[in-house]
Amino acid sequence: MQIEIQAENFELTSELEDYVKLHLGFDDSGAYDRVNNVLVRLSEVDDSHKNCLITVEIEGIATSVEVQNTEEDMNYAIDLAAKRARKTAILWMRRYGTQTA
């Protein structure tokens, strides 16, 4: 699985990048074997709101999972978006089984 982190009008520090990788949660347990690529886009909406958009590409599913969260705290936005992305990816993999695109 490839993980890419991008920042738009927001500074991507090494600490924040490490935080994303640690809290993304797509572990090696086997539950996420079909996840090919995860793209995390971090941005600043305004002075007080940060946005985290996560796009997950899953093998055998023609479309991708996208979840977005906007919060005052970037770490909180990452945590909530990552949790929803994991849950949605699992649901889609269960729903579409081993079908191919």
C-alpha positions as CSV (number, residue, x, y, z in Angstrom):
1,M,0.0,0.0,0.0
2,Q,1.3,3.4,-0.9
3,I,0.5,6.4,1.3
4,E,0.9,9.9,-0.1
5,I,0.5,13.1,2.0
6,Q,0.0,16.5,0.4
7,A,-0.5,19.9,2.0
8,E,-2.3,22.9,0.3
9,N,-1.8,26.3,1.9
10,F,-0.7,24.5,5.0
11,E,2.8,23.6,6.2
12,L,3.5,19.9,6.3
13,T,6.0,19.4,9.0
14,S,7.8,16.1,9.6
15,E,5.9,15.8,12.9
16,L,2.5,16.2,11.2
17,E,3.6,13.7,8.5
18,D,4.6,11.2,11.2
19,Y,1.2,11.8,13.0
20,V,-0.7,11.1,9.8
21,K,1.2,7.8,9.2
22,L,0.8,6.7,12.8
23,H,-2.9,7.5,13.1
24,L,-4.1,6.6,9.6
25,G,-4.6,3.0,10.8
26,F,-4.4,1.0,7.6
27,D,-2.4,-1.7,9.4
28,D,-0.9,-4.9,8.1
29,S,-3.5,-7.2,9.9
30,G,-4.8,-8.4,6.5
31,A,-8.1,-6.5,6.8
32,Y,-6.8,-3.9,4.3
33,D,-4.9,-6.1,1.8
34,R,-6.9,-4.8,-1.1
35,V,-6.1,-1.1,-0.3
36,N,-3.7,0.0,-3.0
37,N,-3.2,3.7,-2.4
38,V,-4.1,6.2,0.3
39,L,-3.9,9.9,-0.5
40,V,-4.2,12.4,2.4
41,R,-4.7,16.1,1.6
42,L,-4.3,18.6,4.4
43,S,-5.4,22.2,4.0
44,E,-6.3,25.3,5.9
45,V,-9.9,26.5,5.2
46,D,-9.5,29.7,7.1
47,D,-7.6,31.0,10.2
48,S,-9.5,28.7,12.5
49,H,-10.4,25.6,10.5
50,K,-8.3,22.8,9.1
51,N,-9.4,20.2,6.5
52,C,-8.3,16.6,6.0
53,L,-9.4,14.8,2.8
54,I,-8.6,11.1,2.5
55,T,-8.9,9.2,-0.8
56,V,-8.6,5.4,-0.7
57,E,-8.2,3.3,-3.8
58,I,-9.3,-0.3,-3.4
59,E,-8.3,-3.2,-5.7
60,G,-11.3,-4.4,-7.7
61,I,-13.5,-1.3,-7.1
62,A,-13.8,1.1,-9.9
63,T,-14.3,4.2,-7.8
64,S,-12.4,5.4,-4.7
65,V,-13.5,6.0,-1.2
66,E,-13.3,9.7,-0.2
67,V,-13.9,11.1,3.3
68,Q,-13.4,14.7,4.5
69,N,-13.4,16.3,7.9
70,T,-13.0,20.0,8.8
71,E,-12.1,20.9,12.4
72,E,-10.4,23.6,14.4
73,D,-7.6,21.2,15.2
74,M,-5.7,19.5,12.4
75,N,-4.9,16.4,14.5
76,Y,-8.6,15.9,15.4
77,A,-9.6,16.3,11.7
78,I,-7.0,13.7,10.7
79,D,-8.2,11.3,13.4
80,L,-11.9,11.6,12.5
81,A,-11.3,11.4,8.7
82,A,-9.0,8.3,9.2
83,K,-11.5,6.5,11.3
84,R,-14.3,7.1,8.7
85,A,-12.0,6.1,5.8
86,R,-11.1,2.8,7.5
87,K,-14.7,2.0,8.2
88,T,-15.9,2.9,4.8
89,A,-13.1,1.0,3.1
90,I,-14.0,-2.2,5.1
91,L,-17.7,-1.7,4.2
92,W,-16.9,-1.4,0.5
93,M,-14.6,-4.4,0.5
94,R,-17.3,-6.5,2.2
95,R,-20.0,-5.2,-0.2
96,Y,-18.1,-5.7,-3.4
97,G,-16.2,-8.8,-2.3
98,T,-13.7,-10.0,-4.9
99,Q,-15.4,-8.4,-7.9
100,T,-13.0,-6.8,-10.3
101,A,-13.4,-3.4,-12.0
